Amino acid sequence: MSRQAKGRNWSAKVTKESNALDLAPKVFEGDSPRKIAASLKRSAEHSHRRKGTPFQSAMSMLTFYLNRAGKSLPAERRRTLEKAKDELREQFGRHP
């Protein structure tokens, strides 16, 4: 495997095999920001391997996914995931 091909898939591997959270399959593909946030919250609260708080772990994974998707992420999908960030803050009682 070439270095470029090997490097291209590292973020997918992190999302799948994160040492902090066991994510539900296709969690970031959902249409409901509330359901995405709830799934991340559930995963973070049940994880015994995370290093930070459940909120930090869940938000970090969502931000990581958004950053790695970059410009290839369609605008509608990005809006949904950005709303999921707000919903995650709401569900953890972290109001701005």
Secondary structure, DSSP 8 states (H G I E B T S, - for coil): --HHHHHHTHHHHHHHH-SS----TTGGG-S-HHHHHHHHHHHHHH-SS-SS-HHHHHHHHHHHHHHHHGGGS-HHHHHHHHHHHHHHHHHTT---
